[in-house]
Amino acid sequence: MKGLQNLIYLIFALGMLIYAIPQLQVGHGFSKETLFAAVWLGFALIVIASHLYVILKVEQEVRLEVKTLEPMKSN
């Protein structure tokens, strides 16, 4: 169930990003609007990356890799 929930949130975040990109004021020099757009895009990309991290089960793969490397460390 949690994987499905993360997939739904990922779709919402991607939809929000696709909707917002044309409306953001980027490329007009260094202004408040450009700074806001850069920060907003950064946060949106962090949210998308975090959901992809959970959906792709990266943490489980890292734990498995560490578990296989631990016996080699003791030598």
PyMOL Python script that loads the backbone (N, CA, C, O; Angstrom):
from pymol import cmd

cmd.read_pdbstr("""\
ATOM      1  N   MET A   1       0.823  -1.191   0.000  1.00  0.00           N
ATOM      2  CA  MET A   1       0.000   0.000   0.000  1.00  0.00           C
ATOM      3  C   MET A   1       0.867   1.254   0.000  1.00  0.00           C
ATOM      4  O   MET A   1       0.535   2.248  -0.646  1.00  0.00           O
ATOM      5  N   LYS A   2       1.986   1.199   0.733  1.00  0.00           N
ATOM      6  CA  LYS A   2       2.836   2.379   0.822  1.00  0.00           C
ATOM      7  C   LYS A   2       3.463   2.708  -0.531  1.00  0.00           C
ATOM      8  O   LYS A   2       3.636   3.879  -0.868  1.00  0.00           O
ATOM      9  N   GLY A   3       3.804   1.674  -1.308  1.00  0.00           N
ATOM     10  CA  GLY A   3       4.361   1.901  -2.631  1.00  0.00           C
ATOM     11  C   GLY A   3       3.363   2.588  -3.545  1.00  0.00           C
ATOM     12  O   GLY A   3       3.732   3.462  -4.329  1.00  0.00           O
ATOM     13  N   LEU A   4       2.099   2.197  -3.447  1.00  0.00           N
ATOM     14  CA  LEU A   4       1.051   2.824  -4.244  1.00  0.00           C
ATOM     15  C   LEU A   4       0.855   4.277  -3.823  1.00  0.00           C
ATOM     16  O   LEU A   4       0.657   5.149  -4.669  1.00  0.00           O
ATOM     17  N   GLN A   5       0.907   4.535  -2.530  1.00  0.00           N
ATOM     18  CA  GLN A   5       0.754   5.891  -2.027  1.00  0.00           C
ATOM     19  C   GLN A   5       1.896   6.776  -2.537  1.00  0.00           C
ATOM     20  O   GLN A   5       1.663   7.913  -2.948  1.00  0.00           O
ATOM     21  N   ASN A   6       3.109   6.265  -2.511  1.00  0.00           N
ATOM     22  CA  ASN A   6       4.237   7.042  -3.018  1.00  0.00           C
ATOM     23  C   ASN A   6       4.130   7.272  -4.520  1.00  0.00           C
ATOM     24  O   ASN A   6       4.518   8.331  -5.012  1.00  0.00           O
ATOM     25  N   LEU A   7       3.614   6.298  -5.246  1.00  0.00           N
ATOM     26  CA  LEU A   7       3.423   6.455  -6.684  1.00  0.00           C
ATOM     27  C   LEU A   7       2.394   7.548  -6.974  1.00  0.00           C
ATOM     28  O   LEU A   7       2.594   8.359  -7.879  1.00  0.00           O
ATOM     29  N   ILE A   8       1.313   7.577  -6.225  1.00  0.00           N
ATOM     30  CA  ILE A   8       0.292   8.616  -6.402  1.00  0.00           C
ATOM     31  C   ILE A   8       0.875   9.992  -6.092  1.00  0.00           C
ATOM     32  O   ILE A   8       0.644  10.943  -6.839  1.00  0.00           O
ATOM     33  N   TYR A   9       1.630  10.108  -4.994  1.00  0.00           N
ATOM     34  CA  TYR A   9       2.242  11.391  -4.647  1.00  0.00           C
ATOM     35  C   TYR A   9       3.266  11.815  -5.697  1.00  0.00           C
ATOM     36  O   TYR A   9       3.402  13.004  -5.988  1.00  0.00           O
ATOM     37  N   LEU A  10       3.978  10.858  -6.260  1.00  0.00           N
ATOM     38  CA  LEU A  10       4.938  11.165  -7.323  1.00  0.00           C
ATOM     39  C   LEU A  10       4.219  11.710  -8.548  1.00  0.00           C
ATOM     40  O   LEU A  10       4.675  12.678  -9.156  1.00  0.00           O
ATOM     41  N   ILE A  11       3.108  11.101  -8.912  1.00  0.00           N
ATOM     42  CA  ILE A  11       2.333  11.583 -10.061  1.00  0.00           C
ATOM     43  C   ILE A  11       1.810  12.992  -9.804  1.00  0.00           C
ATOM     44  O   ILE A  11       1.841  13.836 -10.699  1.00  0.00           O
ATOM     45  N   PHE A  12       1.331  13.252  -8.592  1.00  0.00           N
ATOM     46  CA  PHE A  12       0.866  14.601  -8.250  1.00  0.00           C
ATOM     47  C   PHE A  12       2.013  15.610  -8.321  1.00  0.00           C
ATOM     48  O   PHE A  12       1.837  16.709  -8.847  1.00  0.00           O
ATOM     49  N   ALA A  13       3.161  15.251  -7.805  1.00  0.00           N
ATOM     50  CA  ALA A  13       4.307  16.161  -7.824  1.00  0.00           C
ATOM     51  C   ALA A  13       4.765  16.443  -9.251  1.00  0.00           C
ATOM     52  O   ALA A  13       5.086  17.584  -9.586  1.00  0.00           O
ATOM     53  N   LEU A  14       4.797  15.414 -10.091  1.00  0.00           N
ATOM     54  CA  LEU A  14       5.164  15.625 -11.495  1.00  0.00           C
ATOM     55  C   LEU A  14       4.129  16.487 -12.207  1.00  0.00           C
ATOM     56  O   LEU A  14       4.491  17.362 -12.994  1.00  0.00           O
ATOM     57  N   GLY A  15       2.862  16.254 -11.944  1.00  0.00           N
ATOM     58  CA  GLY A  15       1.804  17.084 -12.529  1.00  0.00           C
ATOM     59  C   GLY A  15       1.910  18.524 -12.100  1.00  0.00           C
ATOM     60  O   GLY A  15       1.746  19.434 -12.913  1.00  0.00           O
ATOM     61  N   MET A  16       2.183  18.738 -10.823  1.00  0.00           N
ATOM     62  CA  MET A  16       2.349  20.089 -10.310  1.00  0.00           C
ATOM     63  C   MET A  16       3.540  20.773 -10.974  1.00  0.00           C
ATOM     64  O   MET A  16       3.477  21.957 -11.306  1.00  0.00           O
ATOM     65  N   LEU A  17       4.622  20.025 -11.165  1.00  0.00           N
ATOM     66  CA  LEU A  17       5.817  20.568 -11.804  1.00  0.00           C
ATOM     67  C   LEU A  17       5.541  20.923 -13.264  1.00  0.00           C
ATOM     68  O   LEU A  17       5.935  21.992 -13.730  1.00  0.00           O
ATOM     69  N   ILE A  18       4.868  20.035 -13.979  1.00  0.00           N
ATOM     70  CA  ILE A  18       4.550  20.296 -15.386  1.00  0.00           C
ATOM     71  C   ILE A  18       3.624  21.503 -15.525  1.00  0.00           C
ATOM     72  O   ILE A  18       3.771  22.289 -16.460  1.00  0.00           O
ATOM     73  N   TYR A  19       2.682  21.653 -14.612  1.00  0.00           N
ATOM     74  CA  TYR A  19       1.768  22.782 -14.647  1.00  0.00           C
ATOM     75  C   TYR A  19       2.479  24.100 -14.314  1.00  0.00           C
ATOM     76  O   TYR A  19       2.165  25.138 -14.897  1.00  0.00           O
ATOM     77  N   ALA A  20       3.423  24.061 -13.391  1.00  0.00           N
ATOM     78  CA  ALA A  20       4.034  25.290 -12.890  1.00  0.00           C
ATOM     79  C   ALA A  20       5.169  25.816 -13.755  1.00  0.00           C
ATOM     80  O   ALA A  20       5.388  27.027 -13.801  1.00  0.00           O
ATOM     81  N   ILE A  21       5.892  24.948 -14.437  1.00  0.00           N
ATOM     82  CA  ILE A  21       7.078  25.394 -15.180  1.00  0.00           C
ATOM     83  C   ILE A  21       6.768  26.512 -16.177  1.00  0.00           C
ATOM     84  O   ILE A  21       7.516  27.489 -16.208  1.00  0.00           O
ATOM     85  N   PRO A  22       5.725  26.433 -16.985  1.00  0.00           N
ATOM     86  CA  PRO A  22       5.484  27.535 -17.924  1.00  0.00           C
ATOM     87  C   PRO A  22       5.108  28.855 -17.252  1.00  0.00           C
ATOM     88  O   PRO A  22       5.252  29.922 -17.849  1.00  0.00           O
ATOM     89  N   GLN A  23       4.627  28.782 -16.013  1.00  0.00           N
ATOM     90  CA  GLN A  23       4.168  29.992 -15.347  1.00  0.00           C
ATOM     91  C   GLN A  23       5.236  30.657 -14.482  1.00  0.00           C
ATOM     92  O   GLN A  23       5.034  31.781 -14.022  1.00  0.00           O
ATOM     93  N   LEU A  24       6.350  30.001 -14.253  1.00  0.00           N
ATOM     94  CA  LEU A  24       7.406  30.565 -13.425  1.00  0.00           C
ATOM     95  C   LEU A  24       8.223  31.573 -14.227  1.00  0.00           C
ATOM     96  O   LEU A  24       8.496  31.377 -15.411  1.00  0.00           O
ATOM     97  N   GLN A  25       8.603  32.644 -13.559  1.00  0.00           N
ATOM     98  CA  GLN A  25       9.372  33.709 -14.197  1.00  0.00           C
ATOM     99  C   GLN A  25      10.864  33.423 -14.028  1.00  0.00           C
ATOM    100  O   GLN A  25      11.470  33.804 -13.026  1.00  0.00           O
ATOM    101  N   VAL A  26      11.445  32.749 -15.016  1.00  0.00           N
ATOM    102  CA  VAL A  26      12.865  32.417 -14.972  1.00  0.00           C
ATOM    103  C   VAL A  26      13.542  33.093 -16.162  1.00  0.00           C
ATOM    104  O   VAL A  26      12.978  33.156 -17.254  1.00  0.00           O
ATOM    105  N   GLY A  27      14.748  33.594 -15.940  1.00  0.00           N
ATOM    106  CA  GLY A  27      15.491  34.195 -17.035  1.00  0.00           C
ATOM    107  C   GLY A  27      15.321  35.687 -17.148  1.00  0.00           C
ATOM    108  O   GLY A  27      15.650  36.257 -18.189  1.00  0.00           O
ATOM    109  N   HIS A  28      14.822  36.343 -16.125  1.00  0.00           N
ATOM    110  CA  HIS A  28      14.642  37.792 -16.144  1.00  0.00           C
ATOM    111  C   HIS A  28      15.665  38.480 -15.246  1.00  0.00           C
ATOM    112  O   HIS A  28      15.364  39.488 -14.608  1.00  0.00           O
ATOM    113  N   GLY A  29      16.847  37.940 -15.203  1.00  0.00           N
ATOM    114  CA  GLY A  29      17.866  38.506 -14.335  1.00  0.00           C
ATOM    115  C   GLY A  29      17.688  38.032 -12.907  1.00  0.00           C
ATOM    116  O   GLY A  29      16.865  37.160 -12.630  1.00  0.00           O
ATOM    117  N   PHE A  30      18.461  38.609 -12.006  1.00  0.00           N
ATOM    118  CA  PHE A  30      18.371  38.235 -10.600  1.00  0.00           C
ATOM    119  C   PHE A  30      17.299  39.078  -9.931  1.00  0.00           C
ATOM    120  O   PHE A  30      17.529  40.238  -9.589  1.00  0.00           O
ATOM    121  N   SER A  31      16.121  38.481  -9.745  1.00  0.00           N
ATOM    122  CA  SER A  31      15.008  39.185  -9.114  1.00  0.00           C
ATOM    123  C   SER A  31      14.341  38.245  -8.121  1.00  0.00           C
ATOM    124  O   SER A  31      14.700  37.073  -8.009  1.00  0.00           O
ATOM    125  N   LYS A  32      13.380  38.778  -7.417  1.00  0.00           N
ATOM    126  CA  LYS A  32      12.654  37.973  -6.442  1.00  0.00           C
ATOM    127  C   LYS A  32      11.906  36.828  -7.127  1.00  0.00           C
ATOM    128  O   LYS A  32      11.832  35.719  -6.598  1.00  0.00           O
ATOM    129  N   GLU A  33      11.362  37.105  -8.295  1.00  0.00           N
ATOM    130  CA  GLU A  33      10.617  36.079  -9.019  1.00  0.00           C
ATOM    131  C   GLU A  33      11.524  34.929  -9.449  1.00  0.00           C
ATOM    132  O   GLU A  33      11.145  33.762  -9.348  1.00  0.00           O
ATOM    133  N   THR A  34      12.724  35.261  -9.929  1.00  0.00           N
ATOM    134  CA  THR A  34      13.666  34.232 -10.351  1.00  0.00           C
ATOM    135  C   THR A  34      14.145  33.415  -9.163  1.00  0.00           C
ATOM    136  O   THR A  34      14.266  32.194  -9.258  1.00  0.00           O
ATOM    137  N   LEU A  35      14.417  34.075  -8.050  1.00  0.00           N
ATOM    138  CA  LEU A  35      14.841  33.372  -6.839  1.00  0.00           C
ATOM    139  C   LEU A  35      13.740  32.437  -6.346  1.00  0.00           C
ATOM    140  O   LEU A  35      14.007  31.294  -5.975  1.00  0.00           O
ATOM    141  N   PHE A  36      12.497  32.929  -6.344  1.00  0.00           N
ATOM    142  CA  PHE A  36      11.379  32.083  -5.934  1.00  0.00           C
ATOM    143  C   PHE A  36      11.261  30.872  -6.848  1.00  0.00           C
ATOM    144  O   PHE A  36      11.076  29.754  -6.367  1.00  0.00           O
ATOM    145  N   ALA A  37      11.364  31.075  -8.155  1.00  0.00           N
ATOM    146  CA  ALA A  37      11.235  29.978  -9.114  1.00  0.00           C
ATOM    147  C   ALA A  37      12.332  28.946  -8.902  1.00  0.00           C
ATOM    148  O   ALA A  37      12.067  27.744  -8.952  1.00  0.00           O
ATOM    149  N   ALA A  38      13.553  29.394  -8.668  1.00  0.00           N
ATOM    150  CA  ALA A  38      14.663  28.457  -8.463  1.00  0.00           C
ATOM    151  C   ALA A  38      14.465  27.639  -7.191  1.00  0.00           C
ATOM    152  O   ALA A  38      14.678  26.427  -7.194  1.00  0.00           O
ATOM    153  N   VAL A  39      14.063  28.287  -6.116  1.00  0.00           N
ATOM    154  CA  VAL A  39      13.839  27.579  -4.848  1.00  0.00           C
ATOM    155  C   VAL A  39      12.661  26.616  -4.987  1.00  0.00           C
ATOM    156  O   VAL A  39      12.734  25.481  -4.515  1.00  0.00           O
ATOM    157  N   TRP A  40      11.582  27.054  -5.629  1.00  0.00           N
ATOM    158  CA  TRP A  40      10.409  26.209  -5.800  1.00  0.00           C
ATOM    159  C   TRP A  40      10.757  24.985  -6.631  1.00  0.00           C
ATOM    160  O   TRP A  40      10.367  23.871  -6.282  1.00  0.00           O
ATOM    161  N   LEU A  41      11.487  25.174  -7.728  1.00  0.00           N
ATOM    162  CA  LEU A  41      11.897  24.046  -8.554  1.00  0.00           C
ATOM    163  C   LEU A  41      12.805  23.089  -7.780  1.00  0.00           C
ATOM    164  O   LEU A  41      12.702  21.870  -7.923  1.00  0.00           O
ATOM    165  N   GLY A  42      13.686  23.647  -6.966  1.00  0.00           N
ATOM    166  CA  GLY A  42      14.563  22.808  -6.148  1.00  0.00           C
ATOM    167  C   GLY A  42      13.775  21.934  -5.186  1.00  0.00           C
ATOM    168  O   GLY A  42      14.040  20.737  -5.071  1.00  0.00           O
ATOM    169  N   PHE A  43      12.809  22.525  -4.494  1.00  0.00           N
ATOM    170  CA  PHE A  43      11.986  21.751  -3.566  1.00  0.00           C
ATOM    171  C   PHE A  43      11.161  20.700  -4.301  1.00  0.00           C
ATOM    172  O   PHE A  43      11.028  19.574  -3.821  1.00  0.00           O
ATOM    173  N   ALA A  44      10.610  21.051  -5.451  1.00  0.00           N
ATOM    174  CA  ALA A  44       9.819  20.097  -6.223  1.00  0.00           C
ATOM    175  C   ALA A  44      10.681  18.917  -6.659  1.00  0.00           C
ATOM    176  O   ALA A  44      10.232  17.772  -6.610  1.00  0.00           O
ATOM    177  N   LEU A  45      11.903  19.182  -7.081  1.00  0.00           N
ATOM    178  CA  LEU A  45      12.792  18.100  -7.497  1.00  0.00           C
ATOM    179  C   LEU A  45      13.211  17.223  -6.318  1.00  0.00           C
ATOM    180  O   LEU A  45      13.396  16.017  -6.480  1.00  0.00           O
ATOM    181  N   ILE A  46      13.362  17.816  -5.135  1.00  0.00           N
ATOM    182  CA  ILE A  46      13.673  17.033  -3.938  1.00  0.00           C
ATOM    183  C   ILE A  46      12.510  16.103  -3.594  1.00  0.00           C
ATOM    184  O   ILE A  46      12.731  14.944  -3.240  1.00  0.00           O
ATOM    185  N   VAL A  47      11.283  16.595  -3.693  1.00  0.00           N
ATOM    186  CA  VAL A  47      10.107  15.768  -3.414  1.00  0.00           C
ATOM    187  C   VAL A  47      10.030  14.611  -4.410  1.00  0.00           C
ATOM    188  O   VAL A  47       9.777  13.470  -4.025  1.00  0.00           O
ATOM    189  N   ILE A  48      10.245  14.909  -5.676  1.00  0.00           N
ATOM    190  CA  ILE A  48      10.197  13.865  -6.702  1.00  0.00           C
ATOM    191  C   ILE A  48      11.299  12.834  -6.466  1.00  0.00           C
ATOM    192  O   ILE A  48      11.061  11.631  -6.576  1.00  0.00           O
ATOM    193  N   ALA A  49      12.491  13.301  -6.144  1.00  0.00           N
ATOM    194  CA  ALA A  49      13.606  12.381  -5.898  1.00  0.00           C
ATOM    195  C   ALA A  49      13.338  11.498  -4.682  1.00  0.00           C
ATOM    196  O   ALA A  49      13.676  10.315  -4.694  1.00  0.00           O
ATOM    197  N   SER A  50      12.739  12.056  -3.639  1.00  0.00           N
ATOM    198  CA  SER A  50      12.473  11.250  -2.445  1.00  0.00           C
ATOM    199  C   SER A  50      11.439  10.156  -2.726  1.00  0.00           C
ATOM    200  O   SER A  50      11.561   9.043  -2.215  1.00  0.00           O
ATOM    201  N   HIS A  51      10.435  10.465  -3.526  1.00  0.00           N
ATOM    202  CA  HIS A  51       9.453   9.435  -3.863  1.00  0.00           C
ATOM    203  C   HIS A  51      10.058   8.374  -4.774  1.00  0.00           C
ATOM    204  O   HIS A  51       9.746   7.193  -4.627  1.00  0.00           O
ATOM    205  N   LEU A  52      10.904   8.763  -5.698  1.00  0.00           N
ATOM    206  CA  LEU A  52      11.578   7.778  -6.539  1.00  0.00           C
ATOM    207  C   LEU A  52      12.497   6.887  -5.712  1.00  0.00           C
ATOM    208  O   LEU A  52      12.617   5.693  -5.985  1.00  0.00           O
ATOM    209  N   TYR A  53      13.142   7.460  -4.709  1.00  0.00           N
ATOM    210  CA  TYR A  53      14.019   6.698  -3.823  1.00  0.00           C
ATOM    211  C   TYR A  53      13.251   5.579  -3.135  1.00  0.00           C
ATOM    212  O   TYR A  53      13.736   4.452  -3.031  1.00  0.00           O
ATOM    213  N   VAL A  54      12.046   5.901  -2.665  1.00  0.00           N
ATOM    214  CA  VAL A  54      11.228   4.902  -1.971  1.00  0.00           C
ATOM    215  C   VAL A  54      10.645   3.890  -2.962  1.00  0.00           C
ATOM    216  O   VAL A  54      10.641   2.689  -2.694  1.00  0.00           O
ATOM    217  N   ILE A  55      10.158   4.373  -4.099  1.00  0.00           N
ATOM    218  CA  ILE A  55       9.532   3.479  -5.076  1.00  0.00           C
ATOM    219  C   ILE A  55      10.545   2.487  -5.638  1.00  0.00           C
ATOM    220  O   ILE A  55      10.229   1.309  -5.809  1.00  0.00           O
ATOM    221  N   LEU A  56      11.749   2.947  -5.923  1.00  0.00           N
ATOM    222  CA  LEU A  56      12.773   2.075  -6.493  1.00  0.00           C
ATOM    223  C   LEU A  56      13.476   1.212  -5.445  1.00  0.00           C
ATOM    224  O   LEU A  56      14.326   0.390  -5.786  1.00  0.00           O
ATOM    225  N   LYS A  57      13.126   1.397  -4.176  1.00  0.00           N
ATOM    226  CA  LYS A  57      13.650   0.591  -3.065  1.00  0.00           C
ATOM    227  C   LYS A  57      15.181   0.624  -3.003  1.00  0.00           C
ATOM    228  O   LYS A  57      15.835  -0.410  -2.864  1.00  0.00           O
ATOM    229  N   VAL A  58      15.722   1.810  -3.106  1.00  0.00           N
ATOM    230  CA  VAL A  58      17.167   1.978  -3.081  1.00  0.00           C
ATOM    231  C   VAL A  58      17.727   1.614  -1.711  1.00  0.00           C
ATOM    232  O   VAL A  58      18.806   1.029  -1.615  1.00  0.00           O
ATOM    233  N   GLU A  59      17.004   1.955  -0.659  1.00  0.00           N
ATOM    234  CA  GLU A  59      17.491   1.693   0.692  1.00  0.00           C
ATOM    235  C   GLU A  59      17.683   0.194   0.934  1.00  0.00           C
ATOM    236  O   GLU A  59      18.654  -0.209   1.574  1.00  0.00           O
ATOM    237  N   GLN A  60      16.772  -0.628   0.429  1.00  0.00           N
ATOM    238  CA  GLN A  60      16.907  -2.070   0.610  1.00  0.00           C
ATOM    239  C   GLN A  60      18.115  -2.613  -0.141  1.00  0.00           C
ATOM    240  O   GLN A  60      18.800  -3.510   0.350  1.00  0.00           O
ATOM    241  N   GLU A  61      18.379  -2.078  -1.322  1.00  0.00           N
ATOM    242  CA  GLU A  61      19.538  -2.516  -2.097  1.00  0.00           C
ATOM    243  C   GLU A  61      20.835  -2.131  -1.394  1.00  0.00           C
ATOM    244  O   GLU A  61      21.794  -2.903  -1.393  1.00  0.00           O
ATOM    245  N   VAL A  62      20.871  -0.953  -0.802  1.00  0.00           N
ATOM    246  CA  VAL A  62      22.069  -0.512  -0.089  1.00  0.00           C
ATOM    247  C   VAL A  62      22.303  -1.389   1.133  1.00  0.00           C
ATOM    248  O   VAL A  62      23.438  -1.783   1.402  1.00  0.00           O
ATOM    249  N   ARG A  63      21.245  -1.699   1.876  1.00  0.00           N
ATOM    250  CA  ARG A  63      21.392  -2.575   3.044  1.00  0.00           C
ATOM    251  C   ARG A  63      21.909  -3.950   2.644  1.00  0.00           C
ATOM    252  O   ARG A  63      22.770  -4.513   3.320  1.00  0.00           O
ATOM    253  N   LEU A  64      21.390  -4.490   1.556  1.00  0.00           N
ATOM    254  CA  LEU A  64      21.837  -5.792   1.075  1.00  0.00           C
ATOM    255  C   LEU A  64      23.304  -5.747   0.674  1.00  0.00           C
ATOM    256  O   LEU A  64      24.055  -6.677   0.969  1.00  0.00           O
ATOM    257  N   GLU A  65      23.717  -4.686   0.012  1.00  0.00           N
ATOM    258  CA  GLU A  65      25.111  -4.555  -0.404  1.00  0.00           C
ATOM    259  C   GLU A  65      26.036  -4.421   0.798  1.00  0.00           C
ATOM    260  O   GLU A  65      27.114  -5.014   0.824  1.00  0.00           O
ATOM    261  N   VAL A  66      25.618  -3.647   1.789  1.00  0.00           N
ATOM    262  CA  VAL A  66      26.434  -3.492   3.004  1.00  0.00           C
ATOM    263  C   VAL A  66      26.542  -4.823   3.734  1.00  0.00           C
ATOM    264  O   VAL A  66      27.605  -5.163   4.254  1.00  0.00           O
ATOM    265  N   LYS A  67      25.451  -5.575   3.775  1.00  0.00           N
ATOM    266  CA  LYS A  67      25.460  -6.870   4.450  1.00  0.00           C
ATOM    267  C   LYS A  67      26.429  -7.836   3.764  1.00  0.00           C
ATOM    268  O   LYS A  67      27.098  -8.620   4.437  1.00  0.00           O
ATOM    269  N   THR A  68      26.509  -7.785   2.432  1.00  0.00           N
ATOM    270  CA  THR A  68      27.422  -8.680   1.728  1.00  0.00           C
ATOM    271  C   THR A  68      28.876  -8.234   1.863  1.00  0.00           C
ATOM    272  O   THR A  68      29.786  -9.053   1.737  1.00  0.00           O
ATOM    273  N   LEU A  69      29.105  -6.947   2.118  1.00  0.00           N
ATOM    274  CA  LEU A  69      30.474  -6.440   2.237  1.00  0.00           C
ATOM    275  C   LEU A  69      31.021  -6.526   3.661  1.00  0.00           C
ATOM    276  O   LEU A  69      32.236  -6.451   3.848  1.00  0.00           O
ATOM    277  N   GLU A  70      30.165  -6.680   4.665  1.00  0.00           N
ATOM    278  CA  GLU A  70      30.631  -6.730   6.043  1.00  0.00           C
ATOM    279  C   GLU A  70      31.606  -7.875   6.323  1.00  0.00           C
ATOM    280  O   GLU A  70      32.587  -7.647   7.032  1.00  0.00           O
ATOM    281  N   PRO A  71      31.402  -9.081   5.816  1.00  0.00           N
ATOM    282  CA  PRO A  71      32.390 -10.147   6.071  1.00  0.00           C
ATOM    283  C   PRO A  71      33.778  -9.820   5.486  1.00  0.00           C
ATOM    284  O   PRO A  71      34.795 -10.221   6.051  1.00  0.00           O
ATOM    285  N   MET A  72      33.817  -9.112   4.387  1.00  0.00           N
ATOM    286  CA  MET A  72      35.101  -8.754   3.779  1.00  0.00           C
ATOM    287  C   MET A  72      35.834  -7.697   4.608  1.00  0.00           C
ATOM    288  O   MET A  72      37.063  -7.623   4.582  1.00  0.00           O
ATOM    289  N   LYS A  73      35.080  -6.888   5.338  1.00  0.00           N
ATOM    290  CA  LYS A  73      35.679  -5.833   6.144  1.00  0.00           C
ATOM    291  C   LYS A  73      36.482  -6.405   7.319  1.00  0.00           C
ATOM    292  O   LYS A  73      37.494  -5.826   7.714  1.00  0.00           O
ATOM    293  N   SER A  74      36.049  -7.511   7.865  1.00  0.00           N
ATOM    294  CA  SER A  74      36.717  -8.081   9.036  1.00  0.00           C
ATOM    295  C   SER A  74      38.068  -8.719   8.690  1.00  0.00           C
ATOM    296  O   SER A  74      38.854  -8.994   9.596  1.00  0.00           O
ATOM    297  N   ASN A  75      38.354  -8.958   7.427  1.00  0.00           N
ATOM    298  CA  ASN A  75      39.629  -9.576   7.027  1.00  0.00           C
ATOM    299  C   ASN A  75      40.743  -8.616   7.062  1.00  0.00           C
ATOM    300  O   ASN A  75      41.879  -8.977   6.753  1.00  0.00           O
TER     301      ASN A  75
END
""", "prot")
cmd.dss("prot")
cmd.show_as("cartoon", "prot")
cmd.util.cbc("prot")
cmd.orient("prot")
